[in-house]
Amino acid sequence: MVTFSQLFPFAAIALGLVLTPGPNMIYLISRSLCQGRRAGYISLSGVALGFIFYMLCAAMGITALIMAVPLAYDALRIAGALYLLYMAWQAVFGGRSPFQLRNLPPDSDPKLFTMGLLTNLLNPKTAVIYLSLLPQFIRPEQGQVLMQSLILGFTQIVTSIIVNSMIIFAAGTIATFLAQRPGWQKLQRWIMGTVLAGLAVRMVREGRK
């Protein structure tokens, strides 16, 4: 099963990732400001379903790969670490601010849900996040690789839902506050980039235990 030493740092990284501007945050804030909180929450439910889809695919795929190919764990770990370094670079020097909002027309509830789902499913970063992060915290020697993957995956999903729910609730206030404080956004990017880079370097150095 998953230990606290696995779960706590994973949850911290998941929190940092959900706070990093991306397509989901951009869409949810824009939708909430244009059509209200209810629309934002409906859209979030679609986003959450997208997370569940990618997480289940990644969890089952990682489990099958580790069980079938002994060296696959190390290969996946190293590839994931390299992607974390890329994400660290993007967090600091790239990415669009979620406060460069788009004007969105009012949509029906089914369309809101579908757009939230598609926003997540059409974002390849979501799938790669699972493929890069999960192997870093899975301990094959503890057994039940699939269960470890599911626990970690759902931890990320719950974290994302909670944080995005708060963002939707306070979308207007947050947008105004941060749009007027570009220095805070820059600091947040540097902190997240440092955390991701540190995790990647640690994973490469320590190798498989």
Salt bridges, closest charged atoms under 4 A:
ASP74 OD1 - ARG77 NH2 3.58
ASP107 OD2 - ARG31 NH2 2.90
ASP107 OD1 - LYS111 NZ 3.55
ASP109 OD2 - ARG38 NH2 2.63
GLU206 OE1 - LYS209 NZ 3.77
